[in-house]
């Protein structure tokens, strides 16, 4: 068996498995940027939820306003009917 001895060229091709300081320092800003991006996405999600809750509340409020307006219009009709009845009774008393 013929085994070759490693040469100087073979040693240059060996890459250390530990990250270099430069790799670690460039990784930290990337991690910070990722964390900020994830935080921004989370905040955006919360804002969307808040807007949707507001819209849902707004729809409920609109329904309540329509119901109140309908009740007010009905009350005005009843008031007009009572005024007509009152005038009719007053005119009947004077006869």
NORQUICOR-V156520 format. One record per pair of residues at least 4 apart in sequence whose C-alpha atoms are under 6 Angstrom apart, sorted by the first residue. I is the first residue (numbers start at 1). J is the second residue. D is the distance in whole Angstrom. If there is no record, write none. Layout:
[[I	J	D] [I	J	D]]
//
This chain:
[[6	10	6] [19	23	6] [29	33	6] [54	58	6] [57	61	6] [58	62	6] [82	86	6]]
//
